[in-house]
């Protein structure tokens, strides 16, 4: 089923009209066999997962940018508050230094009882004046910081808005692709749908019992992921009743108190890398380059994952996906 990346979701060359697919070797309009259509649908599933995970990643980036906007706004507010407080402090210093109970240099000269008293009083006035200058410097720095904070907030807000617009465009395109894929998938016979599932996610295996992880957090994550077996695959879903690939792993680890971004690419940068020979239950497995699919290792060469549309969360061989690109240990 390789070599079918011929842009099957766009372009007239791939605009197959599938209505009835009576048998695995039967022909469909245009001389395309039902098996070939099934292969194309399997490839479509992968292409759609790539787009879906890109969308998930864009949402993660957007959340980070929105946090940056919030932080910049808080920083600007703090600078404004400091500026206001320092302004009041300067006014008090000015009143105490140059008004009130005779602290001008002329008054000190006329009222001092001795030379030592005069020197001491002048020193006090210089200290006040010097401190005032320090405060003035702080005020200037606070004002500059406030301006920089506002600029940072504005830039982050603009970037976040661009991300929102990009996500909206991707979402619209993805929804159109999903509708096309689901129509083609629904037209396949049950055996052909099973072939699609095997091509993208592997044959379903019995759920193991007594899986033991190396840490308490990993154990909770494994148990939670296995408890979702049978739940439907839905693009962009993160539970509790439907999942995509990264939605399942983030949901499982959230149950263990470990927050993972809902994105296979972002998850592939979490924790620490482990080799295939070091795999332990709870480790995350990543597929394709760039990463567009994630599963959870459960031991004995098996994984649990949300594999593809039309297929529930299931256990499969670690080799079922192909294109294994690495693994990360999140806990333990």
GUGU-262541 format. One record per residue (C-alpha): x, z negated, y. Coordinates in pm, whole numbers. Example, Ala and Ser with C-alpha at 12.3 -4.5 7.8 and 13.67 -1.06 7.14 Angstrom:
% residues 2
<atom xx="1230" zz="-780" yy="-450"/>
<atom xx="1367" zz="-714" yy="-106"/>
***
This chain:
% residues 332
<atom xx="0" zz="0" yy="0"/>
<atom xx="297" zz="41" yy="224"/>
<atom xx="360" zz="328" yy="463"/>
<atom xx="6" zz="324" yy="597"/>
<atom xx="86" zz="220" yy="953"/>
<atom xx="-54" zz="543" yy="1095"/>
<atom xx="-247" zz="381" yy="1374"/>
<atom xx="-552" zz="346" yy="1156"/>
<atom xx="-753" zz="158" yy="1414"/>
<atom xx="-703" zz="404" yy="1700"/>
<atom xx="-704" zz="779" yy="1723"/>
<atom xx="-920" zz="1049" yy="1573"/>
<atom xx="-697" zz="1078" yy="1266"/>
<atom xx="-811" zz="737" yy="1150"/>
<atom xx="-1177" zz="756" yy="1250"/>
<atom xx="-1306" zz="739" yy="892"/>
<atom xx="-1679" zz="714" yy="847"/>
<atom xx="-1732" zz="507" yy="535"/>
<atom xx="-2084" zz="456" yy="411"/>
<atom xx="-2080" zz="437" yy="31"/>
<atom xx="-1774" zz="390" yy="-188"/>
<atom xx="-1911" zz="420" yy="-541"/>
<atom xx="-1590" zz="387" yy="-740"/>
<atom xx="-1218" zz="326" yy="-716"/>
<atom xx="-1128" zz="691" yy="-777"/>
<atom xx="-1423" zz="855" yy="-599"/>
<atom xx="-1375" zz="1074" yy="-298"/>
<atom xx="-1503" zz="1003" yy="51"/>
<atom xx="-1557" zz="1257" yy="330"/>
<atom xx="-1238" zz="1434" yy="432"/>
<atom xx="-1080" zz="1408" yy="87"/>
<atom xx="-983" zz="1041" yy="124"/>
<atom xx="-1029" zz="833" yy="-189"/>
<atom xx="-1194" zz="494" yy="-187"/>
<atom xx="-866" zz="339" yy="-301"/>
<atom xx="-694" zz="486" yy="3"/>
<atom xx="-965" zz="348" yy="228"/>
<atom xx="-918" zz="7" yy="67"/>
<atom xx="-547" zz="35" yy="134"/>
<atom xx="-615" zz="126" yy="495"/>
<atom xx="-850" zz="-169" yy="533"/>
<atom xx="-581" zz="-399" yy="393"/>
<atom xx="-335" zz="-260" yy="646"/>
<atom xx="-597" zz="-302" yy="920"/>
<atom xx="-624" zz="-666" yy="822"/>
<atom xx="-255" zz="-716" yy="884"/>
<atom xx="-261" zz="-526" yy="1212"/>
<atom xx="-553" zz="-735" yy="1333"/>
<atom xx="-379" zz="-1055" yy="1235"/>
<atom xx="-79" zz="-948" yy="1442"/>
<atom xx="-303" zz="-894" yy="1745"/>
<atom xx="-491" zz="-1218" yy="1680"/>
<atom xx="-170" zz="-1419" yy="1661"/>
<atom xx="-45" zz="-1253" yy="1981"/>
<atom xx="-366" zz="-1368" yy="2142"/>
<atom xx="-314" zz="-1719" yy="2006"/>
<atom xx="38" zz="-1718" yy="2149"/>
<atom xx="-90" zz="-1601" yy="2489"/>
<atom xx="-331" zz="-1892" yy="2493"/>
<atom xx="-47" zz="-2134" yy="2418"/>
<atom xx="152" zz="-1989" yy="2709"/>
<atom xx="-151" zz="-2012" yy="2935"/>
<atom xx="-196" zz="-2381" yy="2852"/>
<atom xx="170" zz="-2442" yy="2937"/>
<atom xx="130" zz="-2262" yy="3269"/>
<atom xx="-181" zz="-2460" yy="3352"/>
<atom xx="14" zz="-2778" yy="3282"/>
<atom xx="285" zz="-2654" yy="3518"/>
<atom xx="24" zz="-2597" yy="3789"/>
<atom xx="-109" zz="-2950" yy="3739"/>
<atom xx="242" zz="-3100" yy="3747"/>
<atom xx="335" zz="-2907" yy="4060"/>
<atom xx="17" zz="-3016" yy="4231"/>
<atom xx="84" zz="-3379" yy="4142"/>
<atom xx="439" zz="-3346" yy="4273"/>
<atom xx="314" zz="-3201" yy="4600"/>
<atom xx="61" zz="-3483" yy="4637"/>
<atom xx="333" zz="-3742" yy="4573"/>
<atom xx="556" zz="-3580" yy="4835"/>
<atom xx="271" zz="-3580" yy="5086"/>
<atom xx="208" zz="-3946" yy="5017"/>
<atom xx="576" zz="-4026" yy="5063"/>
<atom xx="583" zz="-3827" yy="5386"/>
<atom xx="288" zz="-4018" yy="5521"/>
<atom xx="441" zz="-4355" yy="5425"/>
<atom xx="779" zz="-4269" yy="5579"/>
<atom xx="616" zz="-4152" yy="5899"/>
<atom xx="452" zz="-4491" yy="5935"/>
<atom xx="782" zz="-4663" yy="5861"/>
<atom xx="960" zz="-4465" yy="6133"/>
<atom xx="698" zz="-4561" yy="6385"/>
<atom xx="741" zz="-4929" yy="6301"/>
<atom xx="1119" zz="-4903" yy="6328"/>
<atom xx="1092" zz="-4729" yy="6660"/>
<atom xx="866" zz="-5000" yy="6800"/>
<atom xx="1096" zz="-5277" yy="6678"/>
<atom xx="1411" zz="-5105" yy="6804"/>
<atom xx="1309" zz="-4991" yy="7146"/>
<atom xx="1012" zz="-5204" yy="7246"/>
<atom xx="897" zz="-5558" yy="7194"/>
<atom xx="1125" zz="-5860" yy="7229"/>
<atom xx="1415" zz="-5723" yy="7442"/>
<atom xx="1619" zz="-5519" yy="7196"/>
<atom xx="1735" zz="-5250" yy="7442"/>
<atom xx="2107" zz="-5247" yy="7515"/>
<atom xx="2043" zz="-5339" yy="7882"/>
<atom xx="1829" zz="-5636" yy="7786"/>
<atom xx="2089" zz="-5748" yy="7534"/>
<atom xx="2362" zz="-5733" yy="7799"/>
<atom xx="2161" zz="-5939" yy="8048"/>
<atom xx="2036" zz="-6198" yy="7800"/>
<atom xx="2333" zz="-6256" yy="7569"/>
<atom xx="2488" zz="-6603" yy="7595"/>
<atom xx="2836" zz="-6483" yy="7494"/>
<atom xx="3042" zz="-6177" yy="7404"/>
<atom xx="3008" zz="-6259" yy="7037"/>
<atom xx="2631" zz="-6285" yy="7072"/>
<atom xx="2625" zz="-5945" yy="7246"/>
<atom xx="2838" zz="-5777" yy="6978"/>
<atom xx="2621" zz="-5923" yy="6705"/>
<atom xx="2300" zz="-5810" yy="6873"/>
<atom xx="2436" zz="-5458" yy="6938"/>
<atom xx="2537" zz="-5439" yy="6573"/>
<atom xx="2183" zz="-5526" yy="6472"/>
<atom xx="2047" zz="-5252" yy="6696"/>
<atom xx="2294" zz="-4998" yy="6552"/>
<atom xx="2188" zz="-5091" yy="6201"/>
<atom xx="1824" zz="-5033" yy="6294"/>
<atom xx="1910" zz="-4701" yy="6454"/>
<atom xx="2119" zz="-4597" yy="6155"/>
<atom xx="1844" zz="-4688" yy="5914"/>
<atom xx="1601" zz="-4490" yy="6126"/>
<atom xx="1825" zz="-4185" yy="6091"/>
<atom xx="1833" zz="-4235" yy="5713"/>
<atom xx="1457" zz="-4250" yy="5705"/>
<atom xx="1436" zz="-3936" yy="5918"/>
<atom xx="1656" zz="-3759" yy="5661"/>
<atom xx="1431" zz="-3880" yy="5382"/>
<atom xx="1128" zz="-3752" yy="5572"/>
<atom xx="1285" zz="-3408" yy="5609"/>
<atom xx="1372" zz="-3398" yy="5239"/>
<atom xx="1023" zz="-3510" yy="5143"/>
<atom xx="869" zz="-3240" yy="5360"/>
<atom xx="1095" zz="-2977" yy="5204"/>
<atom xx="1009" zz="-3102" yy="4858"/>
<atom xx="639" zz="-3085" yy="4940"/>
<atom xx="674" zz="-2723" yy="5049"/>
<atom xx="869" zz="-2634" yy="4736"/>
<atom xx="607" zz="-2806" yy="4522"/>
<atom xx="329" zz="-2611" yy="4685"/>
<atom xx="518" zz="-2286" yy="4630"/>
<atom xx="582" zz="-2375" yy="4266"/>
<atom xx="215" zz="-2460" yy="4216"/>
<atom xx="104" zz="-2134" yy="4375"/>
<atom xx="347" zz="-1929" yy="4164"/>
<atom xx="242" zz="-2107" yy="3844"/>
<atom xx="-125" zz="-2059" yy="3930"/>
<atom xx="-71" zz="-1688" yy="3989"/>
<atom xx="116" zz="-1653" yy="3660"/>
<atom xx="-159" zz="-1844" yy="3479"/>
<atom xx="-420" zz="-1612" yy="3626"/>
<atom xx="-225" zz="-1307" yy="3512"/>
<atom xx="-212" zz="-1460" yy="3164"/>
<atom xx="-588" zz="-1515" yy="3172"/>
<atom xx="-645" zz="-1153" yy="3266"/>
<atom xx="-411" zz="-1034" yy="2991"/>
<atom xx="-584" zz="-1257" yy="2735"/>
<atom xx="-924" zz="-1126" yy="2838"/>
<atom xx="-808" zz="-768" yy="2787"/>
<atom xx="-654" zz="-850" yy="2450"/>
<atom xx="-968" zz="-1035" yy="2346"/>
<atom xx="-1190" zz="-741" yy="2431"/>
<atom xx="-968" zz="-500" yy="2240"/>
<atom xx="-940" zz="-740" yy="1946"/>
<atom xx="-1316" zz="-782" yy="1921"/>
<atom xx="-1359" zz="-403" yy="1906"/>
<atom xx="-1096" zz="-380" yy="1632"/>
<atom xx="-1251" zz="-667" yy="1438"/>
<atom xx="-1592" zz="-500" yy="1447"/>
<atom xx="-1442" zz="-176" yy="1318"/>
<atom xx="-1250" zz="-354" yy="1043"/>
<atom xx="-1549" zz="-559" yy="931"/>
<atom xx="-1763" zz="-245" yy="905"/>
<atom xx="-1504" zz="-76" yy="686"/>
<atom xx="-1451" zz="-387" yy="476"/>
<atom xx="-1823" zz="-433" yy="418"/>
<atom xx="-1847" zz="-74" yy="291"/>
<atom xx="-1598" zz="-141" yy="11"/>
<atom xx="-1706" zz="-236" yy="-341"/>
<atom xx="-1634" zz="-588" yy="-465"/>
<atom xx="-1329" zz="-474" yy="-669"/>
<atom xx="-1194" zz="-290" yy="-368"/>
<atom xx="-1242" zz="-597" yy="-149"/>
<atom xx="-1046" zz="-795" yy="-406"/>
<atom xx="-771" zz="-535" yy="-384"/>
<atom xx="-765" zz="-579" yy="-4"/>
<atom xx="-731" zz="-952" yy="-53"/>
<atom xx="-444" zz="-911" yy="-299"/>
<atom xx="-270" zz="-672" yy="-62"/>
<atom xx="-286" zz="-919" yy="224"/>
<atom xx="-265" zz="-1273" yy="100"/>
<atom xx="-226" zz="-1248" yy="-275"/>
<atom xx="-450" zz="-1328" yy="-566"/>
<atom xx="-626" zz="-1662" yy="-546"/>
<atom xx="-478" zz="-1931" yy="-770"/>
<atom xx="-632" zz="-2259" yy="-890"/>
<atom xx="-576" zz="-2545" yy="-650"/>
<atom xx="-310" zz="-2782" yy="-785"/>
<atom xx="-366" zz="-3154" yy="-818"/>
<atom xx="-128" zz="-3435" yy="-742"/>
<atom xx="87" zz="-3253" yy="-485"/>
<atom xx="344" zz="-3501" yy="-356"/>
<atom xx="510" zz="-3451" yy="-17"/>
<atom xx="831" zz="-3612" yy="105"/>
<atom xx="677" zz="-3800" yy="398"/>
<atom xx="348" zz="-3962" yy="488"/>
<atom xx="276" zz="-3708" yy="763"/>
<atom xx="351" zz="-3412" yy="538"/>
<atom xx="131" zz="-3566" yy="267"/>
<atom xx="-164" zz="-3592" yy="504"/>
<atom xx="-107" zz="-3234" yy="619"/>
<atom xx="-94" zz="-3101" yy="263"/>
<atom xx="-402" zz="-3294" yy="156"/>
<atom xx="-592" zz="-3178" yy="465"/>
<atom xx="-495" zz="-2812" yy="415"/>
<atom xx="-595" zz="-2821" yy="48"/>
<atom xx="-927" zz="-2980" yy="141"/>
<atom xx="-1012" zz="-2667" yy="341"/>
<atom xx="-995" zz="-2434" yy="38"/>
<atom xx="-1305" zz="-2217" yy="41"/>
<atom xx="-1355" zz="-2230" yy="419"/>
<atom xx="-1391" zz="-1882" yy="573"/>
<atom xx="-1123" zz="-1694" yy="764"/>
<atom xx="-1220" zz="-1628" yy="1127"/>
<atom xx="-981" zz="-1481" yy="1381"/>
<atom xx="-888" zz="-1740" yy="1641"/>
<atom xx="-1058" zz="-2027" yy="1457"/>
<atom xx="-893" zz="-2367" yy="1430"/>
<atom xx="-1148" zz="-2564" yy="1229"/>
<atom xx="-1317" zz="-2770" yy="1122"/>
<atom xx="-1521" zz="-2518" yy="926"/>
<atom xx="-1332" zz="-2189" yy="972"/>
<atom xx="-968" zz="-2098" yy="1027"/>
<atom xx="-713" zz="-1831" yy="1092"/>
<atom xx="-360" zz="-1880" yy="958"/>
<atom xx="-213" zz="-2087" yy="1242"/>
<atom xx="-544" zz="-2262" yy="1300"/>
<atom xx="-529" zz="-2404" yy="946"/>
<atom xx="-172" zz="-2535" yy="976"/>
<atom xx="-225" zz="-2684" yy="1320"/>
<atom xx="-548" zz="-2848" yy="1201"/>
<atom xx="-376" zz="-2992" yy="893"/>
<atom xx="-89" zz="-3142" yy="1089"/>
<atom xx="-319" zz="-3271" yy="1363"/>
<atom xx="-479" zz="-3488" yy="1094"/>
<atom xx="-133" zz="-3641" yy="1046"/>
<atom xx="-93" zz="-3702" yy="1420"/>
<atom xx="146" zz="-3408" yy="1465"/>
<atom xx="32" zz="-3160" yy="1728"/>
<atom xx="127" zz="-2797" yy="1668"/>
<atom xx="36" zz="-2504" yy="1891"/>
<atom xx="-228" zz="-2269" yy="1754"/>
<atom xx="16" zz="-1980" yy="1717"/>
<atom xx="229" zz="-1875" yy="1421"/>
<atom xx="508" zz="-1762" yy="1653"/>
<atom xx="516" zz="-2094" yy="1839"/>
<atom xx="497" zz="-2289" yy="1514"/>
<atom xx="798" zz="-2093" yy="1386"/>
<atom xx="1002" zz="-2265" yy="1657"/>
<atom xx="888" zz="-2620" yy="1573"/>
<atom xx="1060" zz="-2872" yy="1347"/>
<atom xx="1382" zz="-2763" yy="1181"/>
<atom xx="1466" zz="-2464" yy="965"/>
<atom xx="1493" zz="-2500" yy="587"/>
<atom xx="1607" zz="-2251" yy="328"/>
<atom xx="1381" zz="-2129" yy="53"/>
<atom xx="1575" zz="-2338" yy="-198"/>
<atom xx="1509" zz="-2654" yy="9"/>
<atom xx="1132" zz="-2611" yy="37"/>
<atom xx="916" zz="-2920" yy="3"/>
<atom xx="536" zz="-2958" yy="18"/>
<atom xx="425" zz="-2957" yy="379"/>
<atom xx="689" zz="-2711" yy="500"/>
<atom xx="554" zz="-2416" yy="695"/>
<atom xx="624" zz="-2064" yy="569"/>
<atom xx="644" zz="-1767" yy="805"/>
<atom xx="600" zz="-1398" yy="736"/>
<atom xx="684" zz="-1068" yy="905"/>
<atom xx="915" zz="-999" yy="1200"/>
<atom xx="815" zz="-1083" yy="1460"/>
<atom xx="626" zz="-1370" yy="1298"/>
<atom xx="252" zz="-1304" yy="1263"/>
<atom xx="148" zz="-1519" yy="966"/>
<atom xx="200" zz="-1882" yy="864"/>
<atom xx="119" zz="-2071" yy="544"/>
<atom xx="190" zz="-2419" yy="407"/>
<atom xx="411" zz="-2472" yy="103"/>
<atom xx="258" zz="-2695" yy="-165"/>
<atom xx="528" zz="-2681" yy="-433"/>
<atom xx="582" zz="-2483" yy="-754"/>
<atom xx="630" zz="-2159" yy="-561"/>
<atom xx="280" zz="-2179" yy="-416"/>
<atom xx="126" zz="-2200" yy="-71"/>
<atom xx="-213" zz="-2266" yy="83"/>
<atom xx="-318" zz="-2041" yy="368"/>
<atom xx="-594" zz="-1864" yy="555"/>
<atom xx="-497" zz="-1514" yy="455"/>
<atom xx="-732" zz="-1250" yy="587"/>
<atom xx="-1086" zz="-1175" yy="703"/>
<atom xx="-1338" zz="-1181" yy="422"/>
<atom xx="-1123" zz="-1419" yy="219"/>
<atom xx="-1158" zz="-1797" yy="224"/>
<atom xx="-869" zz="-2041" yy="258"/>
<atom xx="-691" zz="-2024" yy="-76"/>
<atom xx="-383" zz="-2102" yy="-283"/>
<atom xx="-149" zz="-1811" yy="-356"/>
<atom xx="205" zz="-1739" yy="-464"/>
<atom xx="467" zz="-1767" yy="-192"/>
<atom xx="561" zz="-1407" yy="-277"/>
<atom xx="208" zz="-1276" yy="-235"/>
<atom xx="248" zz="-1186" yy="132"/>
<atom xx="585" zz="-1016" yy="119"/>
<atom xx="803" zz="-1007" yy="430"/>
<atom xx="893" zz="-1378" yy="407"/>
<atom xx="1093" zz="-1452" yy="723"/>
<atom xx="1168" zz="-1824" yy="709"/>
<atom xx="1045" zz="-2181" yy="681"/>
<atom xx="1037" zz="-2490" yy="901"/>
<atom xx="1008" zz="-2859" yy="817"/>
<atom xx="768" zz="-3026" yy="1056"/>
<atom xx="774" zz="-3378" yy="908"/>
<atom xx="999" zz="-3557" yy="664"/>
***
